[in-house]
């Protein structure tokens, strides 16, 4: 198997129903080449660093960016040349883009009205969707009178009121504060679970992706570097970006039994017995630090490092280390104080073999 074949082993199979597309977009020196397939009921999350092409892919699906090549099929129908307004696609933009002069009810009714429904039919459908979102009491409110979470739900109701076969969500939780995001994420998961067509979510937040999506697609430099279930990607990162995303130290090397010789670095002892090119990963919490070289330590992995930086990470301190093996280590505030850590301090880092995870590259 090639790297790409291994990285896409969990990709959903293409069928006549749902989404089947290869998005080829060339804009100046940037080239997007992404293949996606999803069945009705699937929620796909596009992840990647800034400039990777996530938003370009979403806009191409919506018809807002023309394809330079490839194809776009939804439920077996070719949409490549279908105008955006004629596509069975609903979009929730990052800033929601609600009409400021319309009430919440009329914002939601706008889509059905454009599809030819009467004013009464459109408003009845809008009222039903607002009720589903728990917003009946806010039907007459203008967007400026709504909280961020309420505006997000109005935007989602507006997108769903047209009965789309493809729902596109562009950073739907990015405009919310942390406390509101927690509640809205749970509500959005509930609504997406009830959605019977395909949903594609663009996000930079790994938690949003892990909670909301069935299938993750990671894009870097305009192409897919890995895709699979959230659990598979969290367990088997294949690039530094993904490892950072899921909070793991990641290395690549050559395995000889239980020892992995890193490219240009030391060896790591693992529990897995492998041969050939592999990745090795372990969480920062698996790292134990000492100021003096430990004697009689049970850990078979021991490296001399220097503290490059310290930062608060949740309720812990994350130390960035350089030296024999660059890595990140998490420790409590008390432990950091007892070790008298500071940038430039020499430390010894250990990781037990049982806390590493090696897998074929």
DRENKOLTI-399576 format. One line per field, with one value per residue (C-alpha): x, y, z; residue number from 1. Coordinates in steps of 0.1 Angstrom, whole numbers, plus 2048, in hexadecimal, padded with zeros to 3 digits. Layout:
<sites>
c1 = X,...
c2 = Y,...
c3 = Z,...
k = NUM,...
</sites>
This chain:
<sites>
c1 = 800,80C,80A,7EB,7DA,7E0,7D5,7B4,7AD,78F,780,75B,752,743,71F,705,6F5,706,725,73F,757,77B,781,79C,7A1,7BF,7C3,7E4,800,7E7,7D8,7BD,7B8,7A0,78A,76C,751,736,715,6F4,6F6,71C,72D,74F,767,782,7A0,7C1,7D8,7D0,7D4,7D1,7B2,795,780,788,77B,75B,755,75B,740,729,730,740,762,762,773,792,78C,77E,759,73E,721,706,6EE,6FA,6F2,70F,711,731,720,700,6FE,702,6DE,6D1,6E5,6D4,6EE,6EB,707,70E,72A,742,732,70F,707,6E4,6D0,6D1,6B0,69C,68F,69B,67B,67F,6A4,69B,67D,693,69F,67E,670,68C,683,65F,64C,631,638,621,631,654,64C,63B,65A,670,65C,65F,685,688,674,68C,6A9,698,694,66E,670,689,676,671,694,6AC,6CF,6DE,6C7,6D4,6F1,70C,6FD,6DB,6E8,6FA,6DA,6C6,6E1,6DF,6B9,6BB,6D2,6BD,69B,6A3,6A6,6CA,6DA,6FC,701,721,72D,74B,75A,737,742,760,74D,741,751,75E,740,726,73A,737,710,70D,725,70E,6EF,700,70A,6E5,6D9,6F3,6EA,6C7,6D2,6CC,6E2,708,718,73B,74A,769,77B,79D,791,799,77F,764,76F,772,750,73C,74A,748,765,783,796,7B7,7C3,7E6,7F3,7D3,7D3,7C7,7E2,7CC,7A8,795,780,788,794,7AB,7BB,7BF,7D1,7E5,7F0,805,811,81F,800,7E9,7FF,7FE,7D8,7D2,7ED,807,82D,833,852,85B,876,881,875,88A,876,86E,886,87F,89D,890,89A,8B8,8B1,8B3,8A1,880,876,852,83B,833,84A,84C,863,868,85C,846,837,83B,823,81E,80B,81D,80E,822,843,854,86E,88C,8A6,8C1,8C7,8B1,8C2,8B0,893,87C,876,88B,888,89E,8A9,8BD,8AA,8A7,888,881,861,845,820,7FF,7EC,7CA,7D1,7F4,816,822,848,857,878,895,8B4,8B8,893,87D,85C,840,83A,81D,820,80E,816,823,83A,847,84E,860,875,87E,878,882,88C,8AF,8AD,8BB,8A3,8A1,882,875,858,84F,84D,829,81F,82B,818,829,818,822,82B
c2 = 800,823,83F,84E,82C,826,849,844,821,82D,842,83C,829,83D,835,844,856,871,885,87A,894,89D,8C1,8D0,8F5,909,92C,93C,926,913,8F2,8E0,8BB,8AA,88C,888,86E,86B,859,869,86F,872,890,897,8B0,8C1,8C9,8DA,8F8,91B,91C,8F7,8FA,8F1,910,90E,8EB,8F5,912,8FB,8E4,901,90D,92E,923,914,8F2,8F1,8CC,8AD,8A7,8AE,895,896,879,870,892,8A7,8C9,8D6,8F0,8F5,919,91C,927,909,8EF,8DB,8E8,8FA,90F,91C,936,93D,960,952,96F,973,98E,9AB,9BA,99A,988,966,958,96A,961,93C,941,951,92F,91E,93F,93E,91A,925,91F,939,952,93F,91E,92C,93C,91C,908,922,921,8FB,8FE,919,903,8E6,8FD,909,92C,931,94E,960,95D,983,98D,99D,98E,9AB,9A0,97C,96D,95B,939,944,953,932,91E,936,933,90D,90E,924,90A,8EC,8FC,8F7,8D1,8D0,8B0,8BF,8D4,8E9,8F8,910,913,913,917,92E,94E,941,945,926,922,926,90F,8F3,8F4,8FB,8DF,8C7,8D5,8D4,8B0,8A8,8BA,8AA,888,88E,89B,881,88F,896,8B1,8BF,8D2,8E9,8EF,8F6,8E9,8C4,8C1,8CD,8B4,897,89D,8A7,892,86D,870,888,894,8A6,8BE,8CD,8E1,8DA,8B4,899,88C,876,86C,854,852,86A,84D,840,862,86A,849,849,86C,86E,892,8AB,8C0,8A3,899,8BC,8BD,89E,8A6,88C,88B,87B,86D,859,83F,81B,7FF,7E1,7CC,7E1,7FC,819,82D,850,863,877,870,857,836,830,80F,805,7E8,7E1,7C9,7D8,7DA,7F6,81A,823,840,842,857,85E,879,895,887,867,87A,87B,895,895,8B0,896,876,85C,83D,81C,82B,811,825,818,839,854,874,893,8B2,8D7,8EB,902,911,90D,915,90F,8F3,8EE,8E7,8DC,8EA,8DF,8DF,8E1,8CE,8CD,8B8,893,890,8AF,8A9,8B8,8AD,8B5,8B8,8C8,8EB,8DC,8C4,8E0,8F5,8D8,8D2,8F7,8F7,915,91B,90D,8F4,8D2,8B5,890,883,85F,84D,829,812,809,82D,830,825,81A,813,80F,82F
c3 = 800,7F9,813,803,801,825,82F,81D,828,83C,820,81B,7FB,7DE,7D6,7BF,7DD,7F0,7E6,7CC,7C2,7B7,7BC,7A6,7AB,79E,7AB,7A2,7B1,7C8,7BC,7CF,7C6,7DF,7DA,7F1,7F4,80E,812,81E,843,844,854,845,855,841,857,84E,856,849,823,81F,808,820,819,7F4,7F3,806,7EE,7D0,7DE,7E1,7BE,7C9,7BB,798,793,77D,778,789,78F,7A9,7AC,7C6,7C8,7A5,796,786,796,787,772,787,794,7BA,7BF,7AD,7C1,7DD,7F5,816,824,847,844,860,867,85F,847,853,842,85C,852,855,874,87D,86E,84D,84B,84D,835,81B,80C,808,7F9,7DF,7D7,7CD,7ED,7F6,812,829,821,825,847,854,84A,85B,87B,87C,878,892,8AA,8A4,8AD,8CC,8BE,8BD,8D6,8BF,89E,89C,8A7,88E,88D,8A2,8BF,8BE,8D1,8BE,8C5,8BB,89A,893,898,881,866,869,868,849,838,841,838,813,819,80A,7FF,809,828,829,84A,84A,86D,87B,8A0,89A,8A3,8C4,8E6,8F8,90F,8F3,8DC,8F5,8F4,8CF,8C6,8D8,8C7,8A5,8AA,8B1,892,87C,889,87C,85A,840,824,822,839,833,84F,84D,86E,87D,89F,8A4,8BF,8A8,88E,8A6,8B6,897,87B,871,859,859,83A,841,826,823,806,7F2,7F4,80C,823,838,83D,853,872,88F,8A4,888,881,8A6,8AA,88A,880,861,860,879,875,87E,89B,8A9,8A3,8B8,8D2,8CB,8C6,8A4,894,875,873,86A,881,889,8A1,8C0,8B8,8A0,893,88C,86D,878,89D,8B9,8BD,8CE,8DE,8D8,8E2,8BD,8AA,887,86A,850,84F,86C,880,8A6,8BB,8E0,8F3,906,926,922,926,949,94F,967,96D,973,95F,970,97D,97C,969,95A,93A,91D,90A,919,909,913,90A,910,918,8FA,908,922,91E,930,91F,930,954,94D,941,91F,91B,8F8,8F8,8E0,8E0,8D9,8D2,8CC,8DE,8F3,917,92E,954,970,97C,99D,98B,974,993,9A5,987,985,95F,94A,926,922,93F,939,93F,939,929,92B,91B,922,903,90D,909,8E5,8C6,8A6,885,860,84D
k = 1,2,3,4,5,6,7,8,9,10,11,12,13,14,15,16,17,18,19,20,21,22,23,24,25,26,27,28,29,30,31,32,33,34,35,36,37,38,39,40,41,42,43,44,45,46,47,48,49,50,51,52,53,54,55,56,57,58,59,60,61,62,63,64,65,66,67,68,69,70,71,72,73,74,75,76,77,78,79,80,81,82,83,84,85,86,87,88,89,90,91,92,93,94,95,96,97,98,99,100,101,102,103,104,105,106,107,108,109,110,111,112,113,114,115,116,117,118,119,120,121,122,123,124,125,126,127,128,129,130,131,132,133,134,135,136,137,138,139,140,141,142,143,144,145,146,147,148,149,150,151,152,153,154,155,156,157,158,159,160,161,162,163,164,165,166,167,168,169,170,171,172,173,174,175,176,177,178,179,180,181,182,183,184,185,186,187,188,189,190,191,192,193,194,195,196,197,198,199,200,201,202,203,204,205,206,207,208,209,210,211,212,213,214,215,216,217,218,219,220,221,222,223,224,225,226,227,228,229,230,231,232,233,234,235,236,237,238,239,240,241,242,243,244,245,246,247,248,249,250,251,252,253,254,255,256,257,258,259,260,261,262,263,264,265,266,267,268,269,270,271,272,273,274,275,276,277,278,279,280,281,282,283,284,285,286,287,288,289,290,291,292,293,294,295,296,297,298,299,300,301,302,303,304,305,306,307,308,309,310,311,312,313,314,315,316,317,318,319,320,321,322,323,324,325,326,327,328,329,330,331,332,333,334,335,336,337,338,339,340,341,342,343,344,345,346,347,348,349,350,351,352,353,354,355,356,357,358,359,360,361
</sites>
